Structure formats: C-alpha cells, structure tokens
Amino acid sequence: MNSRERLLSALKGNKVDRLPCICPGGMMNMIITELMERTGIMWPDAHIDANKMADLAAAVYEYGMFENYGVPFCMTIEAEAMGAGIDMGSKIFEPHVVDYVIDSVSEYNKLKALDVNSGRAKVTIDAISILNNKGGGVPIVGNLSGPISVASSLMEPVTYYKELRRKREDSHKFMEFVTEQIIKFGQAQVEAGADLITISDPSGTGEILGPKYFEEYAVKYLNMLIDGIREVDKDFPIIVHICGQMRSVYSQINELKADAFSFDAVVNIKEIRKHMEDKILMGNISSFALQSANEEKIKRMTENSINSGINIVSPACGLGTQSPMKNIQAILKTVRGEN
C-alpha cells in the first residue's frame, strides 16, 4: 500500500499492512526550524507564498518525518479573514492573533465574510492544488480551525465563554456565522484536492465548557462544519482533534460525525478506547517529549501508542519548532519497524 491508500483505508476501519504515521498541519503543525534551515524555506514566508508552503509541506515527507502533506502551518487564517489582526510570527513562532474584531457575541454582524479567493485562504488552497499535482500516493491533509477556536480568536476569550451562557441566542447566531465561513474554506480545500481534513478545536474542550455547553456548542457546530464540508463529497474523510481531558464528555464525543478522533497526550488511549470501542483513534505521542527527549524514548513511546490500540500514529499536538528532526524521524522508523 502507498501512504495515501494506507491512511484512507485506516480511516474507514479497513485492514492495512501497517499503521499510518502522520502529522496533519494546522494546529498540529509539523514544521520545525531544522527543516526550514535544511530546505532554505522559512517562516513567515511560507505562510504567504503558495509555492513555498507546498514545498515546505512536501519536505516533511521527503525528509522521512511523516507520511503526508499538510497545510497550512497555523490556525489563524479563518480569524484573519474575518477581520482579526495577526502577527505573522517568525521561524520559531507561528502566527497569532494580536487584535480582536468584536467585543461581544452580539456584534457578530461586524465580522467580514471569509473570501476563499484572497489572502492566506487562497494561498492555502493554491498550495493544496500544487501538492495535488505532485501525485505519488502521498495523502494531502487540509486543515481547519474549529468553530469555538475561531470564535474565541475574534473576541476576548473570557468574555466569549461568559456570553455563551449569558447571551445564548446571540451566541448561536455568532457561532452559525463563524461556522458558515469555515465551511467555505473547507469546501474549497476539498475542491482543490485535499484527501481529508483535520479540524482542530483546542478552545472547545470539555474542561472549559463542561458537558452541557460542550454538547450545545462544540458538538453542534463541529457537526455543522462536518456536514457542510460533506456537501461537496458525502463520504469525505474528516479527523477531529480535541485538547484536554475527555472524561467529562465521553458520551458527547461519540455524537461527533468525524471518521477519526485525535486527543491530547494527557488522554489515556486504553481508557478512552473503552468508551469509543468502534472509533478510529489517532495520536497521541507527547509533543513535549518530541522536543526534549531522546530517540530511544521516542521509540518506546511510539511502541506504547501502538500497543495501546491506536489506529493512526501521530503527535498529540503541534511540534515545538525546536524539536530535533532525528526525534521526529524516530516515530516513523519505529512504525516501519526500522529500528
């Protein structure tokens, strides 16, 4: 099986010759400084140039780090397109929000509509098209920021979480608008040639929201997003990543319509498997360890992840940019049985 066939088969729960090993992109960034230095393609240039974005994504595969292409390399594109001010970062730091657009959920009508034909949304879509033209059996992973993470990047997060409870009618109108914009970006990625999409919603945790509001807001709008993407292709594969502990929202997680689920390193795979017996699980090798440990420890962690019943091997979160390439390569080597 080639890498694309293996990953798409695993997402359907079909038999594979061995487990896939991927790092999606987006919040789960896979670009490290060492890779940028080896290729000569640097941030922030690769955030705003489609050819550089595609070439840097391809280098992840070419240098034996992971078995996929994935773009973009941050989770600020949707918020920027709706009006948020962004600092584009450096070769060490990813772009981040520095200026909120609104002060309350009630002001959602001040937000811009996301235009897939301009800005960094277009850069990402063009990069997917470039990667699609490479062929070679490498899966292309498109990436979206989840609705709650985008919404809490458009206004001050503490105010946002309070207003989910205090201004529920306006909160739902706000969330519907935000989700509709993300859907447009997701559909454009599908049409450009992405093989699957990963949605990362680190701000929409059960720990922050609690079970009631996790179901009312996180589940509702993640499913709305998934349904919207699948208007282009009803069987399109989607992975959802949720940060934090899951114990308080096990039943709610099962309501999500994703094909596979990715979790933080704090989540015990054997434990969550008891609550998600038939689900495809991805992860969850500690990104902290990948930056600070040695190759032997990474090998043991990878073996433990496989033995815990994971279906797709992946880091639990985005890589620290100072992570040594040899540590990253140790995951794939272990999955392949090369060491």
C-alpha positions in Angstrom: 0.0 0.0 0.0 1.2 3.5 -0.6 0.8 6.2 2.1 -2.4 7.6 0.7 -4.1 4.2 0.4 -3.0 3.2 3.9 -4.3 6.3 5.5 -7.6 6.3 3.7 -8.1 2.6 4.4 -7.3 3.1 8.1 -9.9 6.0 8.3 -12.5 3.6 7.0 -11.6 0.9 9.6 -10.3 -1.4 6.9 -7.3 -3.7 7.2 -3.9 -2.1 6.5 -0.4 -3.5 6.1 0.8 -1.4 9.0 -0.4 1.7 10.8 -0.2 5.1 9.1 2.1 7.8 10.6 1.0 11.4 10.0 1.1 14.9 11.4 -1.8 16.9 9.8 -0.7 20.5 9.9 -2.9 23.4 11.1 -2.8 23.5 14.9 -1.0 20.2 14.7 2.0 21.9 12.9 4.8 19.6 11.7 7.3 22.2 10.7 10.5 22.5 12.7 13.3 25.0 12.5 15.8 22.3 11.4 13.6 21.5 8.4 13.4 25.2 7.4 17.1 25.5 7.6 17.8 22.4 5.6 15.4 23.5 2.8 16.0 27.2 2.9 12.2 27.8 3.1 11.4 29.9 6.1 8.5 31.2 8.1 6.8 33.6 7.8 7.5 33.5 4.0 5.9 30.0 3.8 2.7 31.3 5.3 2.1 33.8 2.5 3.5 32.1 -0.6 1.7 29.1 -2.0 4.8 27.6 -3.7 6.9 27.9 -0.5 4.0 26.5 1.6 3.7 23.5 -0.8 7.5 22.9 -0.9 7.9 23.0 2.8 4.9 20.7 3.4 6.4 18.3 0.8 9.8 18.4 2.6 8.2 16.8 5.7 7.5 13.7 3.7 10.8 13.9 1.8 12.9 14.0 4.9 11.2 11.0 6.4 9.3 12.8 9.2 5.7 11.8 8.3 3.7 10.1 5.6 1.6 13.0 4.5 1.5 16.6 3.2 -0.4 19.0 5.4 -1.2 22.7 5.0 -1.4 25.4 6.4 1.0 25.6 9.3 -1.1 27.7 11.8 -4.7 28.2 12.9 -5.1 32.0 12.3 -6.3 32.0 8.7 -10.0 32.0 9.4 -9.9 34.6 12.1 -7.7 36.9 9.9 -10.1 36.5 7.0 -12.9 37.7 9.3 -11.0 40.7 10.5 -8.7 39.8 13.3 -5.2 41.4 13.4 -2.4 38.8 13.1 1.3 38.9 14.0 2.9 36.6 11.3 5.5 35.3 13.8 9.0 34.2 12.9 10.9 31.0 12.0 10.4 30.0 15.7 6.8 31.2 16.4 3.6 30.6 14.5 1.2 33.4 13.6 -1.0 34.5 16.4 -3.9 36.9 17.0 -3.0 40.3 18.3 -6.1 42.3 17.7 -9.7 41.2 18.3 -12.5 42.3 16.0 -15.5 42.5 18.3 -16.2 43.0 22.0 -19.3 40.8 22.3 -21.1 37.9 20.5 -23.9 40.4 19.8 -21.6 42.3 17.4 -21.1 39.3 15.0 -22.6 41.3 12.2 -19.4 43.4 12.2 -17.3 40.4 11.0 -16.2 40.1 7.4 -17.2 37.1 5.3 -14.4 34.7 4.5 -13.2 35.1 0.9 -11.5 31.9 -0.4 -10.2 33.8 -3.4 -8.0 36.2 -1.4 -5.4 36.4 1.4 -3.9 33.4 3.1 -7.1 31.3 2.5 -6.2 31.5 -1.2 -2.5 30.7 -0.5 -3.6 27.5 1.3 -5.9 26.5 -1.5 -3.3 27.1 -4.1 -0.8 25.1 -2.1 -3.2 22.2 -2.0 -3.6 22.4 -5.7 0.2 22.4 -6.2 0.6 19.4 -3.9 -2.2 17.6 -5.7 -0.3 17.9 -8.9 2.7 16.1 -7.4 0.9 12.8 -7.2 3.0 10.0 -5.8 0.5 8.4 -3.5 1.1 10.9 -0.6 -2.1 11.9 1.2 -2.9 15.7 1.3 -4.3 16.8 4.6 -6.2 20.1 4.6 -6.8 21.8 8.0 -9.4 23.9 9.6 -9.6 25.6 13.0 -12.7 24.5 14.8 -15.7 26.9 15.4 -15.1 27.6 19.1 -11.4 28.3 18.5 -12.1 30.7 15.7 -14.9 32.4 17.6 -12.6 32.9 20.6 -10.0 34.4 18.4 -12.4 37.1 17.2 -13.1 38.4 20.7 -11.6 38.3 24.1 -11.9 34.6 25.2 -13.0 35.1 28.8 -15.9 37.4 27.6 -16.7 34.9 24.9 -17.1 31.9 27.3 -19.2 34.0 29.7 -21.5 35.1 26.9 -22.1 31.6 25.7 -24.1 31.3 28.9 -25.5 34.8 29.3 -26.3 35.6 25.7 -27.3 32.3 24.2 -29.4 33.5 21.4 -26.8 35.8 20.1 -24.1 33.3 20.8 -25.7 30.8 18.5 -26.1 33.4 15.7 -22.4 34.2 16.1 -21.4 30.5 16.0 -23.6 29.9 13.0 -22.0 32.8 11.1 -18.4 31.7 12.1 -19.1 28.0 11.1 -20.6 29.1 7.8 -17.3 30.9 7.0 -15.2 27.9 8.0 -17.3 25.7 5.8 -16.5 27.8 2.7 -12.8 27.4 3.4 -13.2 23.6 4.0 -15.2 23.1 0.8 -12.5 25.0 -1.2 -9.8 22.7 0.2 -11.8 19.6 -0.9 -12.3 21.0 -4.3 -8.5 21.9 -4.6 -7.6 18.2 -4.0 -7.3 17.6 -0.3 -7.7 13.9 0.6 -9.0 14.6 4.1 -9.4 17.4 6.5 -8.4 17.7 10.1 -10.4 20.1 12.3 -8.6 21.2 15.4 -10.7 22.9 18.2 -8.3 23.4 21.1 -10.5 26.1 22.7 -13.6 23.8 22.7 -12.6 21.5 25.5 -14.9 19.6 27.9 -12.8 21.1 30.7 -13.6 24.6 29.7 -17.2 24.2 28.6 -18.4 21.3 30.8 -20.7 18.6 29.4 -23.8 20.7 28.8 -22.1 23.5 26.9 -19.7 21.1 25.1 -22.8 19.4 23.6 -24.6 22.7 22.9 -21.7 24.5 21.3 -18.8 22.2 20.5 -20.7 19.2 19.2 -23.4 21.2 17.5 -21.1 23.4 15.4 -18.4 20.8 14.7 -21.1 18.6 13.3 -22.5 21.6 11.3 -19.0 22.1 9.9 -18.6 18.4 9.1 -21.9 18.3 7.3 -21.0 21.5 5.4 -17.7 20.0 4.1 -19.5 16.9 3.1 -21.9 18.8 0.9 -19.1 18.6 -1.7 -18.4 14.9 -1.1 -20.7 12.9 1.3 -18.0 10.4 2.1 -15.2 12.9 2.6 -12.9 11.8 5.5 -12.6 14.1 8.5 -10.5 13.9 11.7 -11.4 16.0 14.7 -8.8 16.9 17.4 -9.9 18.0 20.8 -7.5 19.1 23.5 -7.7 18.4 27.3 -9.1 15.6 29.3 -12.2 13.8 27.9 -13.6 12.1 31.0 -16.5 14.6 31.4 -17.6 14.4 27.8 -17.1 10.8 26.7 -20.8 10.4 25.6 -20.8 13.7 23.8 -17.7 12.9 21.9 -19.4 9.9 20.4 -22.0 12.2 18.9 -19.4 13.8 16.6 -19.7 12.7 12.9 -15.9 12.5 12.3 -14.2 9.5 10.9 -11.4 9.6 13.4 -10.5 11.4 16.7 -7.2 12.8 17.9 -6.6 13.6 21.6 -4.1 15.4 23.8 -1.2 13.4 25.4 -3.0 13.6 28.8 -5.7 11.2 27.4 -5.1 7.5 28.1 -5.8 5.7 24.9 -6.7 2.4 26.6 -9.1 4.2 28.8 -10.8 6.2 26.0 -11.0 3.1 23.9 -13.4 1.6 26.5 -15.8 4.5 25.7 -15.1 4.6 22.0 -14.8 1.0 21.1 -15.6 1.2 17.4 -14.0 4.6 16.7 -10.7 5.3 14.8 -8.3 6.9 17.2 -5.2 8.9 16.3 -2.3 10.0 18.3 -1.0 10.7 20.8 2.8 10.9 21.3 3.7 13.8 23.5 5.0 16.9 21.6 6.8 18.0 24.7 8.8 14.7 24.7 9.5 15.0 21.0 11.3 18.3 21.7 13.0 17.3 24.9 13.6 13.5 25.0 15.9 11.3 23.0 15.3 8.9 20.1 15.2 5.8 22.3 12.4 7.3 24.5 10.5 8.3 21.4 10.8 4.8 20.1 9.3 3.4 23.4 6.5 6.0 23.4 5.6 5.1 19.8 5.6 1.3 20.6 3.4 2.1 23.6 1.0 4.1 21.5 0.7 1.2 19.0 0.2 -1.4 21.8 -2.5 0.8 23.4 -4.7 0.3 20.3 -4.2 3.4 18.3 -5.2 3.3 14.6 -3.1 6.2 13.3 0.2 7.2 14.9 0.6 10.9 15.3 1.9 13.5 17.7 -0.6 14.6 20.3 -0.3 18.3 19.3 1.8 20.6 17.1 5.5 20.1 17.2 7.7 22.6 19.0 9.8 24.3 16.3 13.0 23.4 18.2 12.3 19.7 18.1 15.2 17.7 16.7 14.5 16.1 13.3 16.0 12.8 14.5 13.4 12.6 17.2 10.6 13.1 14.7 12.1 10.6 12.3 12.2 8.0 15.1 8.4 7.8 15.2 8.2 6.8 11.5 11.2 4.5 11.8 9.5 2.7 14.7 6.2 2.4 12.9 8.0 0.9 9.9 10.0 -1.5 12.1 13.3 0.0 11.0 14.8 0.3 14.5 
